[in-house]
Amino acid sequence: MKTAHLIEMANQIGMFFDSLPDREEALTGIAEHIRKFWEPRMRRALLAALDTDDGAHDKAGFSEIVRAALVQHRAALTPAN
């Protein structure tokens, strides 16, 4: 699966949760959805893309809310091995 497609899917999830009035609930919702429904190799690829992106110019294409959710909930999203 292409990384760009994973980022696009994560951004779509982020758009849904971004409508919640509680920011923390939205960030947790994004992370929980990805953790529950994405297989480990998809999560590894998404986190690897986050690591290669400097954030300043958003080269990878992450939306702000998805980037925040991934950073805040990284430990829960990282597969065991």
PyMOL Python script that loads the backbone (N, CA, C, O; Angstrom):
from pymol import cmd

cmd.read_pdbstr("""\
ATOM      1  N   MET A   1       0.841  -1.175   0.000  1.00  0.00           N
ATOM      2  CA  MET A   1       0.000   0.000   0.000  1.00  0.00           C
ATOM      3  C   MET A   1       0.888   1.241   0.000  1.00  0.00           C
ATOM      4  O   MET A   1       1.872   1.315   0.736  1.00  0.00           O
ATOM      5  N   LYS A   2       0.535   2.187  -0.814  1.00  0.00           N
ATOM      6  CA  LYS A   2       1.323   3.406  -0.945  1.00  0.00           C
ATOM      7  C   LYS A   2       1.105   4.323   0.258  1.00  0.00           C
ATOM      8  O   LYS A   2      -0.008   4.476   0.760  1.00  0.00           O
ATOM      9  N   THR A   3       2.196   4.919   0.693  1.00  0.00           N
ATOM     10  CA  THR A   3       2.147   5.807   1.854  1.00  0.00           C
ATOM     11  C   THR A   3       1.211   6.984   1.618  1.00  0.00           C
ATOM     12  O   THR A   3       0.484   7.387   2.526  1.00  0.00           O
ATOM     13  N   ALA A   4       1.221   7.536   0.422  1.00  0.00           N
ATOM     14  CA  ALA A   4       0.347   8.674   0.125  1.00  0.00           C
ATOM     15  C   ALA A   4      -1.119   8.304   0.327  1.00  0.00           C
ATOM     16  O   ALA A   4      -1.914   9.120   0.792  1.00  0.00           O
ATOM     17  N   HIS A   5      -1.469   7.076  -0.023  1.00  0.00           N
ATOM     18  CA  HIS A   5      -2.854   6.628   0.162  1.00  0.00           C
ATOM     19  C   HIS A   5      -3.183   6.475   1.650  1.00  0.00           C
ATOM     20  O   HIS A   5      -4.288   6.806   2.079  1.00  0.00           O
ATOM     21  N   LEU A   6      -2.236   5.979   2.429  1.00  0.00           N
ATOM     22  CA  LEU A   6      -2.447   5.859   3.875  1.00  0.00           C
ATOM     23  C   LEU A   6      -2.663   7.230   4.503  1.00  0.00           C
ATOM     24  O   LEU A   6      -3.538   7.402   5.352  1.00  0.00           O
ATOM     25  N   ILE A   7      -1.864   8.199   4.082  1.00  0.00           N
ATOM     26  CA  ILE A   7      -2.008   9.564   4.605  1.00  0.00           C
ATOM     27  C   ILE A   7      -3.354  10.137   4.207  1.00  0.00           C
ATOM     28  O   ILE A   7      -4.012  10.796   5.012  1.00  0.00           O
ATOM     29  N   GLU A   8      -3.765   9.895   2.986  1.00  0.00           N
ATOM     30  CA  GLU A   8      -5.070  10.369   2.518  1.00  0.00           C
ATOM     31  C   GLU A   8      -6.195   9.755   3.359  1.00  0.00           C
ATOM     32  O   GLU A   8      -7.127  10.455   3.757  1.00  0.00           O
ATOM     33  N   MET A   9      -6.107   8.457   3.628  1.00  0.00           N
ATOM     34  CA  MET A   9      -7.135   7.801   4.444  1.00  0.00           C
ATOM     35  C   MET A   9      -7.129   8.360   5.868  1.00  0.00           C
ATOM     36  O   MET A   9      -8.189   8.605   6.446  1.00  0.00           O
ATOM     37  N   ALA A  10      -5.939   8.560   6.431  1.00  0.00           N
ATOM     38  CA  ALA A  10      -5.846   9.124   7.781  1.00  0.00           C
ATOM     39  C   ALA A  10      -6.441  10.527   7.818  1.00  0.00           C
ATOM     40  O   ALA A  10      -7.128  10.883   8.775  1.00  0.00           O
ATOM     41  N   ASN A  11      -6.186  11.319   6.791  1.00  0.00           N
ATOM     42  CA  ASN A  11      -6.752  12.669   6.729  1.00  0.00           C
ATOM     43  C   ASN A  11      -8.279  12.643   6.633  1.00  0.00           C
ATOM     44  O   ASN A  11      -8.948  13.518   7.183  1.00  0.00           O
ATOM     45  N   GLN A  12      -8.830  11.650   5.940  1.00  0.00           N
ATOM     46  CA  GLN A  12     -10.290  11.515   5.877  1.00  0.00           C
ATOM     47  C   GLN A  12     -10.865  11.182   7.254  1.00  0.00           C
ATOM     48  O   GLN A  12     -11.904  11.713   7.645  1.00  0.00           O
ATOM     49  N   ILE A  13     -10.186  10.307   7.978  1.00  0.00           N
ATOM     50  CA  ILE A  13     -10.592   9.996   9.351  1.00  0.00           C
ATOM     51  C   ILE A  13     -10.512  11.271  10.192  1.00  0.00           C
ATOM     52  O   ILE A  13     -11.403  11.567  10.988  1.00  0.00           O
ATOM     53  N   GLY A  14      -9.433  12.011   9.999  1.00  0.00           N
ATOM     54  CA  GLY A  14      -9.262  13.269  10.726  1.00  0.00           C
ATOM     55  C   GLY A  14     -10.357  14.274  10.445  1.00  0.00           C
ATOM     56  O   GLY A  14     -10.792  14.979  11.356  1.00  0.00           O
ATOM     57  N   MET A  15     -10.815  14.358   9.201  1.00  0.00           N
ATOM     58  CA  MET A  15     -11.900  15.288   8.859  1.00  0.00           C
ATOM     59  C   MET A  15     -13.167  14.938   9.628  1.00  0.00           C
ATOM     60  O   MET A  15     -13.875  15.827  10.101  1.00  0.00           O
ATOM     61  N   PHE A  16     -13.450  13.658   9.754  1.00  0.00           N
ATOM     62  CA  PHE A  16     -14.637  13.238  10.497  1.00  0.00           C
ATOM     63  C   PHE A  16     -14.526  13.667  11.966  1.00  0.00           C
ATOM     64  O   PHE A  16     -15.436  14.298  12.503  1.00  0.00           O
ATOM     65  N   PHE A  17     -13.414  13.323  12.603  1.00  0.00           N
ATOM     66  CA  PHE A  17     -13.263  13.612  14.027  1.00  0.00           C
ATOM     67  C   PHE A  17     -13.027  15.089  14.311  1.00  0.00           C
ATOM     68  O   PHE A  17     -13.264  15.539  15.432  1.00  0.00           O
ATOM     69  N   ASP A  18     -12.570  15.844  13.335  1.00  0.00           N
ATOM     70  CA  ASP A  18     -12.331  17.280  13.514  1.00  0.00           C
ATOM     71  C   ASP A  18     -13.627  18.035  13.790  1.00  0.00           C
ATOM     72  O   ASP A  18     -13.599  19.148  14.316  1.00  0.00           O
ATOM     73  N   SER A  19     -14.758  17.435  13.438  1.00  0.00           N
ATOM     74  CA  SER A  19     -16.046  18.103  13.677  1.00  0.00           C
ATOM     75  C   SER A  19     -16.485  18.020  15.141  1.00  0.00           C
ATOM     76  O   SER A  19     -17.429  18.703  15.541  1.00  0.00           O
ATOM     77  N   LEU A  20     -15.813  17.194  15.940  1.00  0.00           N
ATOM     78  CA  LEU A  20     -16.166  17.102  17.357  1.00  0.00           C
ATOM     79  C   LEU A  20     -15.765  18.388  18.076  1.00  0.00           C
ATOM     80  O   LEU A  20     -14.710  18.951  17.787  1.00  0.00           O
ATOM     81  N   PRO A  21     -16.586  18.854  19.001  1.00  0.00           N
ATOM     82  CA  PRO A  21     -16.260  20.101  19.702  1.00  0.00           C
ATOM     83  C   PRO A  21     -15.093  19.958  20.682  1.00  0.00           C
ATOM     84  O   PRO A  21     -14.416  20.943  20.977  1.00  0.00           O
ATOM     85  N   ASP A  22     -14.853  18.760  21.184  1.00  0.00           N
ATOM     86  CA  ASP A  22     -13.782  18.519  22.149  1.00  0.00           C
ATOM     87  C   ASP A  22     -12.525  18.053  21.409  1.00  0.00           C
ATOM     88  O   ASP A  22     -12.507  16.957  20.849  1.00  0.00           O
ATOM     89  N   ARG A  23     -11.496  18.867  21.407  1.00  0.00           N
ATOM     90  CA  ARG A  23     -10.266  18.581  20.661  1.00  0.00           C
ATOM     91  C   ARG A  23      -9.606  17.281  21.133  1.00  0.00           C
ATOM     92  O   ARG A  23      -9.178  16.470  20.311  1.00  0.00           O
ATOM     93  N   GLU A  24      -9.522  17.083  22.442  1.00  0.00           N
ATOM     94  CA  GLU A  24      -8.891  15.868  22.970  1.00  0.00           C
ATOM     95  C   GLU A  24      -9.669  14.621  22.562  1.00  0.00           C
ATOM     96  O   GLU A  24      -9.078  13.587  22.252  1.00  0.00           O
ATOM     97  N   GLU A  25     -10.979  14.722  22.565  1.00  0.00           N
ATOM     98  CA  GLU A  25     -11.818  13.600  22.123  1.00  0.00           C
ATOM     99  C   GLU A  25     -11.562  13.285  20.651  1.00  0.00           C
ATOM    100  O   GLU A  25     -11.527  12.122  20.249  1.00  0.00           O
ATOM    101  N   ALA A  26     -11.385  14.332  19.861  1.00  0.00           N
ATOM    102  CA  ALA A  26     -11.109  14.152  18.437  1.00  0.00           C
ATOM    103  C   ALA A  26      -9.757  13.464  18.220  1.00  0.00           C
ATOM    104  O   ALA A  26      -9.658  12.527  17.427  1.00  0.00           O
ATOM    105  N   LEU A  27      -8.728  13.923  18.918  1.00  0.00           N
ATOM    106  CA  LEU A  27      -7.400  13.327  18.779  1.00  0.00           C
ATOM    107  C   LEU A  27      -7.410  11.863  19.202  1.00  0.00           C
ATOM    108  O   LEU A  27      -6.825  11.012  18.533  1.00  0.00           O
ATOM    109  N   THR A  28      -8.069  11.580  20.303  1.00  0.00           N
ATOM    110  CA  THR A  28      -8.173  10.196  20.774  1.00  0.00           C
ATOM    111  C   THR A  28      -8.972   9.354  19.795  1.00  0.00           C
ATOM    112  O   THR A  28      -8.617   8.202  19.541  1.00  0.00           O
ATOM    113  N   GLY A  29     -10.042   9.906  19.243  1.00  0.00           N
ATOM    114  CA  GLY A  29     -10.867   9.179  18.283  1.00  0.00           C
ATOM    115  C   GLY A  29     -10.101   8.791  17.028  1.00  0.00           C
ATOM    116  O   GLY A  29     -10.244   7.674  16.530  1.00  0.00           O
ATOM    117  N   ILE A  30      -9.297   9.702  16.521  1.00  0.00           N
ATOM    118  CA  ILE A  30      -8.477   9.417  15.342  1.00  0.00           C
ATOM    119  C   ILE A  30      -7.515   8.267  15.641  1.00  0.00           C
ATOM    120  O   ILE A  30      -7.428   7.298  14.887  1.00  0.00           O
ATOM    121  N   ALA A  31      -6.804   8.397  16.747  1.00  0.00           N
ATOM    122  CA  ALA A  31      -5.815   7.378  17.105  1.00  0.00           C
ATOM    123  C   ALA A  31      -6.473   6.026  17.361  1.00  0.00           C
ATOM    124  O   ALA A  31      -5.960   4.997  16.921  1.00  0.00           O
ATOM    125  N   GLU A  32      -7.583   6.017  18.056  1.00  0.00           N
ATOM    126  CA  GLU A  32      -8.269   4.759  18.352  1.00  0.00           C
ATOM    127  C   GLU A  32      -8.775   4.086  17.084  1.00  0.00           C
ATOM    128  O   GLU A  32      -8.686   2.866  16.941  1.00  0.00           O
ATOM    129  N   HIS A  33      -9.301   4.881  16.171  1.00  0.00           N
ATOM    130  CA  HIS A  33      -9.783   4.307  14.908  1.00  0.00           C
ATOM    131  C   HIS A  33      -8.622   3.645  14.153  1.00  0.00           C
ATOM    132  O   HIS A  33      -8.749   2.516  13.678  1.00  0.00           O
ATOM    133  N   ILE A  34      -7.515   4.339  14.047  1.00  0.00           N
ATOM    134  CA  ILE A  34      -6.365   3.794  13.332  1.00  0.00           C
ATOM    135  C   ILE A  34      -5.831   2.554  14.054  1.00  0.00           C
ATOM    136  O   ILE A  34      -5.499   1.559  13.410  1.00  0.00           O
ATOM    137  N   ARG A  35      -5.749   2.608  15.371  1.00  0.00           N
ATOM    138  CA  ARG A  35      -5.243   1.466  16.130  1.00  0.00           C
ATOM    139  C   ARG A  35      -6.134   0.234  15.980  1.00  0.00           C
ATOM    140  O   ARG A  35      -5.638  -0.883  15.833  1.00  0.00           O
ATOM    141  N   LYS A  36      -7.436   0.439  16.017  1.00  0.00           N
ATOM    142  CA  LYS A  36      -8.375  -0.687  15.961  1.00  0.00           C
ATOM    143  C   LYS A  36      -8.529  -1.290  14.570  1.00  0.00           C
ATOM    144  O   LYS A  36      -8.648  -2.507  14.431  1.00  0.00           O
ATOM    145  N   PHE A  37      -8.527  -0.454  13.548  1.00  0.00           N
ATOM    146  CA  PHE A  37      -8.918  -0.917  12.224  1.00  0.00           C
ATOM    147  C   PHE A  37      -7.790  -1.017  11.196  1.00  0.00           C
ATOM    148  O   PHE A  37      -8.003  -1.542  10.104  1.00  0.00           O
ATOM    149  N   TRP A  38      -6.621  -0.534  11.520  1.00  0.00           N
ATOM    150  CA  TRP A  38      -5.502  -0.618  10.586  1.00  0.00           C
ATOM    151  C   TRP A  38      -4.559  -1.719  11.038  1.00  0.00           C
ATOM    152  O   TRP A  38      -4.258  -1.846  12.224  1.00  0.00           O
ATOM    153  N   GLU A  39      -4.100  -2.507  10.091  1.00  0.00           N
ATOM    154  CA  GLU A  39      -3.173  -3.580  10.434  1.00  0.00           C
ATOM    155  C   GLU A  39      -1.806  -2.980  10.789  1.00  0.00           C
ATOM    156  O   GLU A  39      -1.502  -1.851  10.403  1.00  0.00           O
ATOM    157  N   PRO A  40      -0.988  -3.735  11.522  1.00  0.00           N
ATOM    158  CA  PRO A  40       0.301  -3.199  11.987  1.00  0.00           C
ATOM    159  C   PRO A  40       1.195  -2.625  10.889  1.00  0.00           C
ATOM    160  O   PRO A  40       1.815  -1.582  11.095  1.00  0.00           O
ATOM    161  N   ARG A  41       1.275  -3.267   9.750  1.00  0.00           N
ATOM    162  CA  ARG A  41       2.190  -2.724   8.727  1.00  0.00           C
ATOM    163  C   ARG A  41       1.687  -1.382   8.188  1.00  0.00           C
ATOM    164  O   ARG A  41       2.494  -0.543   7.790  1.00  0.00           O
ATOM    165  N   MET A  42       0.368  -1.166   8.169  1.00  0.00           N
ATOM    166  CA  MET A  42      -0.170   0.124   7.751  1.00  0.00           C
ATOM    167  C   MET A  42       0.209   1.208   8.774  1.00  0.00           C
ATOM    168  O   MET A  42       0.600   2.315   8.404  1.00  0.00           O
ATOM    169  N   ARG A  43       0.086   0.868  10.057  1.00  0.00           N
ATOM    170  CA  ARG A  43       0.452   1.828  11.107  1.00  0.00           C
ATOM    171  C   ARG A  43       1.945   2.120  11.082  1.00  0.00           C
ATOM    172  O   ARG A  43       2.351   3.268  11.264  1.00  0.00           O
ATOM    173  N   ARG A  44       2.769   1.101  10.861  1.00  0.00           N
ATOM    174  CA  ARG A  44       4.224   1.321  10.765  1.00  0.00           C
ATOM    175  C   ARG A  44       4.557   2.286   9.622  1.00  0.00           C
ATOM    176  O   ARG A  44       5.365   3.200   9.787  1.00  0.00           O
ATOM    177  N   ALA A  45       3.931   2.072   8.474  1.00  0.00           N
ATOM    178  CA  ALA A  45       4.187   2.933   7.311  1.00  0.00           C
ATOM    179  C   ALA A  45       3.739   4.365   7.577  1.00  0.00           C
ATOM    180  O   ALA A  45       4.420   5.313   7.187  1.00  0.00           O
ATOM    181  N   LEU A  46       2.605   4.522   8.234  1.00  0.00           N
ATOM    182  CA  LEU A  46       2.100   5.859   8.541  1.00  0.00           C
ATOM    183  C   LEU A  46       3.041   6.575   9.509  1.00  0.00           C
ATOM    184  O   LEU A  46       3.354   7.749   9.314  1.00  0.00           O
ATOM    185  N   LEU A  47       3.487   5.883  10.539  1.00  0.00           N
ATOM    186  CA  LEU A  47       4.407   6.486  11.504  1.00  0.00           C
ATOM    187  C   LEU A  47       5.769   6.767  10.875  1.00  0.00           C
ATOM    188  O   LEU A  47       6.416   7.753  11.228  1.00  0.00           O
ATOM    189  N   ALA A  48       6.209   5.924   9.957  1.00  0.00           N
ATOM    190  CA  ALA A  48       7.466   6.172   9.251  1.00  0.00           C
ATOM    191  C   ALA A  48       7.366   7.438   8.405  1.00  0.00           C
ATOM    192  O   ALA A  48       8.319   8.213   8.323  1.00  0.00           O
ATOM    193  N   ALA A  49       6.216   7.641   7.783  1.00  0.00           N
ATOM    194  CA  ALA A  49       6.011   8.859   6.993  1.00  0.00           C
ATOM    195  C   ALA A  49       6.029  10.088   7.896  1.00  0.00           C
ATOM    196  O   ALA A  49       6.542  11.139   7.511  1.00  0.00           O
ATOM    197  N   LEU A  50       5.478   9.957   9.078  1.00  0.00           N
ATOM    198  CA  LEU A  50       5.505  11.054  10.046  1.00  0.00           C
ATOM    199  C   LEU A  50       6.949  11.376  10.435  1.00  0.00           C
ATOM    200  O   LEU A  50       7.309  12.544  10.578  1.00  0.00           O
ATOM    201  N   ASP A  51       7.765  10.353  10.605  1.00  0.00           N
ATOM    202  CA  ASP A  51       9.163  10.541  10.993  1.00  0.00           C
ATOM    203  C   ASP A  51       9.984  11.207   9.903  1.00  0.00           C
ATOM    204  O   ASP A  51      10.930  11.931  10.212  1.00  0.00           O
ATOM    205  N   THR A  52       9.656  10.990   8.654  1.00  0.00           N
ATOM    206  CA  THR A  52      10.428  11.571   7.555  1.00  0.00           C
ATOM    207  C   THR A  52       9.951  12.967   7.189  1.00  0.00           C
ATOM    208  O   THR A  52      10.597  13.653   6.398  1.00  0.00           O
ATOM    209  N   ASP A  53       8.833  13.394   7.751  1.00  0.00           N
ATOM    210  CA  ASP A  53       8.270  14.712   7.458  1.00  0.00           C
ATOM    211  C   ASP A  53       8.743  15.689   8.532  1.00  0.00           C
ATOM    212  O   ASP A  53       8.664  15.386   9.723  1.00  0.00           O
ATOM    213  N   ASP A  54       9.229  16.847   8.124  1.00  0.00           N
ATOM    214  CA  ASP A  54       9.723  17.806   9.112  1.00  0.00           C
ATOM    215  C   ASP A  54       8.608  18.622   9.761  1.00  0.00           C
ATOM    216  O   ASP A  54       8.858  19.343  10.728  1.00  0.00           O
ATOM    217  N   GLY A  55       7.395  18.522   9.251  1.00  0.00           N
ATOM    218  CA  GLY A  55       6.262  19.221   9.850  1.00  0.00           C
ATOM    219  C   GLY A  55       6.157  20.681   9.441  1.00  0.00           C
ATOM    220  O   GLY A  55       5.052  21.218   9.368  1.00  0.00           O
ATOM    221  N   ALA A  56       7.274  21.332   9.173  1.00  0.00           N
ATOM    222  CA  ALA A  56       7.254  22.753   8.853  1.00  0.00           C
ATOM    223  C   ALA A  56       6.582  23.033   7.517  1.00  0.00           C
ATOM    224  O   ALA A  56       5.837  24.003   7.376  1.00  0.00           O
ATOM    225  N   HIS A  57       6.848  22.181   6.545  1.00  0.00           N
ATOM    226  CA  HIS A  57       6.271  22.391   5.213  1.00  0.00           C
ATOM    227  C   HIS A  57       5.249  21.327   4.860  1.00  0.00           C
ATOM    228  O   HIS A  57       4.678  21.351   3.769  1.00  0.00           O
ATOM    229  N   ASP A  58       5.012  20.391   5.775  1.00  0.00           N
ATOM    230  CA  ASP A  58       4.015  19.333   5.593  1.00  0.00           C
ATOM    231  C   ASP A  58       4.181  18.633   4.251  1.00  0.00           C
ATOM    232  O   ASP A  58       3.222  18.490   3.492  1.00  0.00           O
ATOM    233  N   LYS A  59       5.389  18.204   3.969  1.00  0.00           N
ATOM    234  CA  LYS A  59       5.703  17.539   2.696  1.00  0.00           C
ATOM    235  C   LYS A  59       4.897  16.265   2.504  1.00  0.00           C
ATOM    236  O   LYS A  59       4.503  15.940   1.384  1.00  0.00           O
ATOM    237  N   ALA A  60       4.653  15.545   3.588  1.00  0.00           N
ATOM    238  CA  ALA A  60       3.946  14.268   3.472  1.00  0.00           C
ATOM    239  C   ALA A  60       2.454  14.457   3.241  1.00  0.00           C
ATOM    240  O   ALA A  60       1.803  13.558   2.708  1.00  0.00           O
ATOM    241  N   GLY A  61       1.897  15.593   3.621  1.00  0.00           N
ATOM    242  CA  GLY A  61       0.491  15.857   3.378  1.00  0.00           C
ATOM    243  C   GLY A  61      -0.432  15.580   4.552  1.00  0.00           C
ATOM    244  O   GLY A  61      -1.648  15.521   4.373  1.00  0.00           O
ATOM    245  N   PHE A  62       0.117  15.408   5.746  1.00  0.00           N
ATOM    246  CA  PHE A  62      -0.726  15.192   6.921  1.00  0.00           C
ATOM    247  C   PHE A  62      -1.517  16.448   7.252  1.00  0.00           C
ATOM    248  O   PHE A  62      -0.987  17.558   7.201  1.00  0.00           O
ATOM    249  N   SER A  63      -2.799  16.263   7.596  1.00  0.00           N
ATOM    250  CA  SER A  63      -3.555  17.396   8.114  1.00  0.00           C
ATOM    251  C   SER A  63      -3.049  17.683   9.528  1.00  0.00           C
ATOM    252  O   SER A  63      -2.435  16.822  10.158  1.00  0.00           O
ATOM    253  N   GLU A  64      -3.302  18.862  10.009  1.00  0.00           N
ATOM    254  CA  GLU A  64      -2.803  19.269  11.329  1.00  0.00           C
ATOM    255  C   GLU A  64      -3.340  18.365  12.428  1.00  0.00           C
ATOM    256  O   GLU A  64      -2.593  17.965  13.321  1.00  0.00           O
ATOM    257  N   ILE A  65      -4.630  18.039  12.370  1.00  0.00           N
ATOM    258  CA  ILE A  65      -5.229  17.236  13.433  1.00  0.00           C
ATOM    259  C   ILE A  65      -4.718  15.798  13.415  1.00  0.00           C
ATOM    260  O   ILE A  65      -4.546  15.191  14.472  1.00  0.00           O
ATOM    261  N   VAL A  66      -4.476  15.256  12.240  1.00  0.00           N
ATOM    262  CA  VAL A  66      -3.933  13.892  12.143  1.00  0.00           C
ATOM    263  C   VAL A  66      -2.500  13.881  12.666  1.00  0.00           C
ATOM    264  O   VAL A  66      -2.123  12.979  13.415  1.00  0.00           O
ATOM    265  N   ARG A  67      -1.706  14.862  12.285  1.00  0.00           N
ATOM    266  CA  ARG A  67      -0.331  14.950  12.785  1.00  0.00           C
ATOM    267  C   ARG A  67      -0.341  15.004  14.311  1.00  0.00           C
ATOM    268  O   ARG A  67       0.432  14.299  14.959  1.00  0.00           O
ATOM    269  N   ALA A  68      -1.206  15.831  14.886  1.00  0.00           N
ATOM    270  CA  ALA A  68      -1.282  15.957  16.346  1.00  0.00           C
ATOM    271  C   ALA A  68      -1.704  14.646  17.003  1.00  0.00           C
ATOM    272  O   ALA A  68      -1.162  14.268  18.042  1.00  0.00           O
ATOM    273  N   ALA A  69      -2.665  13.957  16.403  1.00  0.00           N
ATOM    274  CA  ALA A  69      -3.134  12.682  16.965  1.00  0.00           C
ATOM    275  C   ALA A  69      -2.034  11.629  16.918  1.00  0.00           C
ATOM    276  O   ALA A  69      -1.856  10.877  17.876  1.00  0.00           O
ATOM    277  N   LEU A  70      -1.303  11.568  15.827  1.00  0.00           N
ATOM    278  CA  LEU A  70      -0.225  10.584  15.699  1.00  0.00           C
ATOM    279  C   LEU A  70       0.899  10.850  16.694  1.00  0.00           C
ATOM    280  O   LEU A  70       1.440   9.921  17.293  1.00  0.00           O
ATOM    281  N   VAL A  71       1.242  12.110  16.863  1.00  0.00           N
ATOM    282  CA  VAL A  71       2.311  12.470  17.801  1.00  0.00           C
ATOM    283  C   VAL A  71       1.872  12.179  19.236  1.00  0.00           C
ATOM    284  O   VAL A  71       2.618  11.578  20.009  1.00  0.00           O
ATOM    285  N   GLN A  72       0.674  12.602  19.583  1.00  0.00           N
ATOM    286  CA  GLN A  72       0.189  12.446  20.956  1.00  0.00           C
ATOM    287  C   GLN A  72      -0.031  10.989  21.340  1.00  0.00           C
ATOM    288  O   GLN A  72       0.195  10.609  22.489  1.00  0.00           O
ATOM    289  N   HIS A  73      -0.471  10.172  20.387  1.00  0.00           N
ATOM    290  CA  HIS A  73      -0.839   8.784  20.684  1.00  0.00           C
ATOM    291  C   HIS A  73       0.108   7.768  20.037  1.00  0.00           C
ATOM    292  O   HIS A  73      -0.260   6.616  19.807  1.00  0.00           O
ATOM    293  N   ARG A  74       1.312   8.208  19.753  1.00  0.00           N
ATOM    294  CA  ARG A  74       2.269   7.340  19.055  1.00  0.00           C
ATOM    295  C   ARG A  74       2.494   6.004  19.754  1.00  0.00           C
ATOM    296  O   ARG A  74       2.526   4.966  19.094  1.00  0.00           O
ATOM    297  N   ALA A  75       2.648   6.010  21.060  1.00  0.00           N
ATOM    298  CA  ALA A  75       2.932   4.768  21.793  1.00  0.00           C
ATOM    299  C   ALA A  75       1.821   3.747  21.579  1.00  0.00           C
ATOM    300  O   ALA A  75       2.100   2.562  21.396  1.00  0.00           O
ATOM    301  N   ALA A  76       0.573   4.189  21.599  1.00  0.00           N
ATOM    302  CA  ALA A  76      -0.553   3.277  21.424  1.00  0.00           C
ATOM    303  C   ALA A  76      -0.655   2.797  19.985  1.00  0.00           C
ATOM    304  O   ALA A  76      -1.174   1.710  19.734  1.00  0.00           O
ATOM    305  N   LEU A  77      -0.170   3.584  19.042  1.00  0.00           N
ATOM    306  CA  LEU A  77      -0.270   3.235  17.625  1.00  0.00           C
ATOM    307  C   LEU A  77       0.889   2.368  17.138  1.00  0.00           C
ATOM    308  O   LEU A  77       0.789   1.733  16.088  1.00  0.00           O
ATOM    309  N   THR A  78       1.970   2.339  17.882  1.00  0.00           N
ATOM    310  CA  THR A  78       3.140   1.564  17.468  1.00  0.00           C
ATOM    311  C   THR A  78       2.907   0.083  17.714  1.00  0.00           C
ATOM    312  O   THR A  78       2.684  -0.333  18.850  1.00  0.00           O
ATOM    313  N   PRO A  79       2.957  -0.719  16.646  1.00  0.00           N
ATOM    314  CA  PRO A  79       2.770  -2.171  16.815  1.00  0.00           C
ATOM    315  C   PRO A  79       3.878  -2.779  17.671  1.00  0.00           C
ATOM    316  O   PRO A  79       5.000  -2.276  17.712  1.00  0.00           O
ATOM    317  N   ALA A  80       3.540  -3.863  18.346  1.00  0.00           N
ATOM    318  CA  ALA A  80       4.507  -4.522  19.235  1.00  0.00           C
ATOM    319  C   ALA A  80       5.726  -5.022  18.474  1.00  0.00           C
ATOM    320  O   ALA A  80       6.849  -4.896  18.962  1.00  0.00           O
ATOM    321  N   ASN A  81       5.532  -5.569  17.327  1.00  0.00           N
ATOM    322  CA  ASN A  81       6.620  -6.040  16.444  1.00  0.00           C
ATOM    323  C   ASN A  81       6.083  -6.780  15.283  1.00  0.00           C
ATOM    324  O   ASN A  81       6.849  -7.246  14.440  1.00  0.00           O
TER     325      ASN A  81
END
""", "prot")
cmd.dss("prot")
cmd.show_as("cartoon", "prot")
cmd.util.cbc("prot")
cmd.orient("prot")
